[in-house]
Amino acid sequence: MASHDLSTGTAAEPAVYPMPAPGDDARFTVGLTIDVGKVLTEHGYPPIRSGADYVRLQSALFDFLYTLTPAGSTQLIPVADPGTPDRLPAVA
C-alpha cells in the first residue's frame, strides 16, 4: 500500500468540508459511492456487497461533504443515519 503524507496541511488552514449542500450536485452519484467502496477494499477492508451498506456509505459521504445549513452558519444540522431508529425501544 502507498504511504501518504498528511502533514502538508497546517492548523491555520480553514476546513473546506462540509460545504453548503447544493440543490443538485452532478458529482454526487452512485458511481462515486461505488468508487469509494472500491478504494476501501483496496486498503484492506471487506468488499461492500450489501445495498444497505452502500446506502450507509453514501449517507456518510453526504454528511462529510455537505452541511444543510446556510453558508457561514456555525450550526450544523445532523442528518439521521438511515440505519438508526429515531427512538430506542423501551426497556421492560
Summary of the structure (lengths in Angstrom):
residues: 92
radius of gyration: 16.7
end to end distance: 49.5
largest distance: 53.0
contacts: 141
relative contact order: 0.17
helix: 30%
strand: 4%
